[in-house]
Structures are given as structure tokens and as C-alpha cells.
Amino acid sequence: MEVNFRKIDIDAFDEEVLRESDLYEEDPRGPAQALDEAKQKQTAVRSSLARNDIVGALSLVLDNPPYGPHVEEAKNISLQTLLTILNTTKSTEITNVVKSLSPDAQDTLMKYLYKGMGMPGWGDISGSVLLGWHEKLTEVAGTGCIVRTMTDRRTV
Amino acid sequence: MAPEVYHIAQTPIIAHAFNADRSALAVSLNSNEAQILARSGKEWATIETLSEHDKVITSIDWAPNSNRIVTASQDRNAYVWQQTPDDTGKVIWKPTLVLLRINRAATHVRWSPNEDKFAVASGARAIAICSFDPENNWWVSKLLKKPIRSTVLSVDWHPNNVLLAAGSADSQARVFSAYIKEVDSKPAATVWGSKLPFNTICSEYRSPAGGWVHGVAFSPSGDLLAFTSHDSSLNIVYPGSNVVHNVRMPSLPLVSLVWTTEDTIIAAGHDCQPFVFNGTEGGWQEAGTLDDQSGGASGGPARRGGLAARSGAFAAFQAADSRGLGGSSGSSGSGDTKLTTVHQNTITDVRIYDGAPGQVARVSTSGVDGSLAIWDVNAVSAITGRLGGMSMR
């Protein structure tokens, strides 16, 4: 029996199919520009960390992060940069750091925490560090912050 | 003032609607039949069952002046129910067919302010605007389709009987014109636009973090729009200046909302309590909750502050973890899992109970816990210990 028809992507023939682009606006920066910005931020974050300015460093990397498809490289660098900050912060300081972030930055931080937890073993990811931040961030920003991470399709 | 609380059923109440003088109540108890309840003493008792649908009834609306009920269901149909004498002279609720022409579930239904048409939201990425056709004795529909990209979850009418707000799972809230030539006279210009043929898209708003839009509502004047979305936020739109205020909640998403005055909104949802918001064009904020959390669990670990709505379950798990007290062994009673809120589960529907638009005095809520509560909108209490509440000690 002819079974090739099973491999036809019927959605391609459906004029009413729901596309990703219907649900959110793509990152306006192209892959090259996003990568460039991510690298610049990495350098800026290093100097902030050298001055021991953790809030400044976090705000930098959490502001306008690369999101969506096509910017994988920039996303990886941003995650790497963020992990450096998370791993070097003393656990006693976390609560105060989280409190001084803007609500937007808190939501973005939660996205990165979940992304990190989804990639065990990648780079410098340490599960216990991420969980520590997650606990403190949830205390400050509530479960609403987690819900926003789960609904937002602009994945970091 | 403590809310009036009625335990209607053991099953979820999907939707509820009162009649004009609040002596009767129509509910969908997560089934294909709608129940008409009447007050008997301190309880509500079923006096009639409306059975015509094949699948779960998703929404009910009761027109106060014409005393007609409209029901929408997952079976892709809607019926208009009217009290008519049957052959023996007994007055019964008689259904009239509505030609919806949709191929997915109907999700939400609301009568227009003049009660001469109604809007049915559906999973067929369309909204059916229905008006009566006396020649054939049925309700005909015209579909609002473009540019809806996904299931429509809620609709709300503008006071001018023409404009319709719709919230959709494509994370957008929209304002449409639902002008029907046969029914409506030419509408006056509003902040939303002046030329309004059918299916004009007056405006579109995306929820900030891309959550489905659960509930939409026009303000009493019709000049403002509010919508709640699954990213745990409430958004208020000022179309004149094109400002959208976003109130981020630290708690779970809100699913249903009503305006009580031109600057106050009551919204409720997965956090099991009605929240109050107020503000002006300058900004909006959470003002408190109508649930002072004294009505739920009486004693036990659930009463300790903390993350109020969830602390019951949380405390149960914590006890199981730290002291080895298991729920199944029977050592912790059923009280341990009781929430401190009046509703013991998600609130599905918030509606105006008492007062004219813009001066609402009381609202009613129904929930997945099968109870119905009537709240005084002025009994606002502060939200305690919620923000920093989810600590481990």
C-alpha cells in the first residue's frame, strides 16, 4: 500500500495554520548584531564583576537579551556570561541582589534559571547554584514570575 | 463584611449567571445540562434543568430585561432559552436554535447591552455575532474571523451595543465592530473609532509576556479596556493616548474580571481570591483582596501566614518532609489541605451582582470548588505575607 502520503506536511497546505510569528515578534536584531552585543556585554560584565558590582553586572546581561530563533550563538554567550555572575555571587547576597533588580530583569533572570536547569552539564552550570537563586528569586518575585517564564515564547 | 458563601455542588461551576432580581441563578456544573436554581432559605435549590446540549456547557448569560438565557457549549451549539407555556399550560424554559456555523467548541457567550444580539466566542478562531431572524424563528450569526489566530476565550460588549472586545489564545486582546445592519442604528463616534462597518478592527493589544488572554472587559463608560492574561498580569488600555498599563502579579494568573467603577477592577482566577486593582491614566496598582482569609481553614498548619492560598498544601508537604507525617497514613486530617481563602480552588467567573454599571456594590464569584460567593466590593483587605511568603521556615 502506498504510505508516502503519511509523510506529507499537511500544515503546509493549511492556510489557517498558526505560525510562531503570529504569537510573538522576533528579535529585531539579526544574528550578527545580537552576537556582537552579547560579546560586548560579556566584556562589560567582566569589568563590573572586577569592581564587585553584581547588580550592575546582572542588569547589564538581563537588559534586552537575545531571544527567539536564529540567535543561538548570542544566547549561549549570554547564558555563559550570566552563569559567571551567578557562580561568583555569595549565597548570602543573593536576596538583596534580586530585590534591586527591575521586574523585567527578574522575569528574564527566571527564564535563564530555567534554561540553565534544562541543560545539565553544559558549561559551568551548577544545579545547586541555580536552585539557590531560584528559591531566592521566587521569594521576591512570587510564583507569577515562574508563570511568566512558562508562558513567554520569547525564549532566551 | 464577610462574603455570602453557598456550596452549590461537588463539581466545578464552569459559569454562572443571575436573573434580573437575583432570585434565580443559572449554573453549568461541568456537564451538558444547565441548572436553574432558586433561593430556598439559606441555600440554592435546583428548580429546573435545561437539557439540550450534548457536551459541557462552557458559558451562560441571562438577559436581565428580556429574561432570556443563552448557553454555549463544547458541542459547537448555542441555545436561547425563553419561558413559554407548554401544552398543559405549565411555564417551562424552551430552547431556540442558534445557527452558529462554527466547527469547534463555543467557549464564551454574552448578551449585548440592548439584548437584541449576542456574541459567541469559539475555538474555530471566530466570534459569532447572533441576531434573531423572526421569519424562520431562529437566531442567525455573522462571523468575526480576521485576524484572529487562535481560540477566542472571552468577549465583552461596549455599552454602545456595537463594539465588542475579545481575548484570544493568540495572546492578543482586540476591539471589533459587531455592527449588524438589521439591528443597530448608526453608532456615534467613540474613542475606538467613528466609521464602524462589521468586522472593523479598532485596535489590537498583545499581552506583554505572551500569555493567552483569559478575560476582557470594557470600563463602565466604554472608554477603557482591561484584560487579564496567563502571564499573571492585568493590562489596562487608554486608547486615547495609546497607553497600556501592565500590572504584574506575584501570584498565579487571573481568569475573569469586572469593572466596579471607572477606576476600580476586581479580578480573580487561579489564586482562588478576588483581587482589587485601582488606578488612573497615571498608573495602576493592586489595592488588596476581598478575601480576608479568615473564612477558610480553621486552625492547623494552614493558618500560619506565608503564601496564603497555597500554604495548606505546602505545609502538608513540609510536615511530610520534616517530620515524616504522611497524608495517606491519616495522621494529618483533611483540614491540613484546606486553603485559607473562601474558594478552595480556581475562580472561574466573576460577575456583577449588585449595582448599576460604574457603581457596583457587590460581585459574585464561582469556582472549581463548586461554591459561589457574593462579595461586598468595599471590604478590601491588604494582602499579607504573600510577597515574601514562600520561605522554607
Interface residues (C-beta under 8 A of the other chain):
Chain A: E16 L18 D22 L23 Y24 P103 D107 E135 T138 E139 V140 A141 G142 T143 G144 C145 V147 R148 T151 D152 R153 R154
Chain B: R125 R149 S150 D170 S171 R206 A209 G210 G211 W212 S229 H230 D231 S232 S233 R248 M249 P250 S251 L252 P253 L307 R386 L387 G388 G389 M390 S391 M392
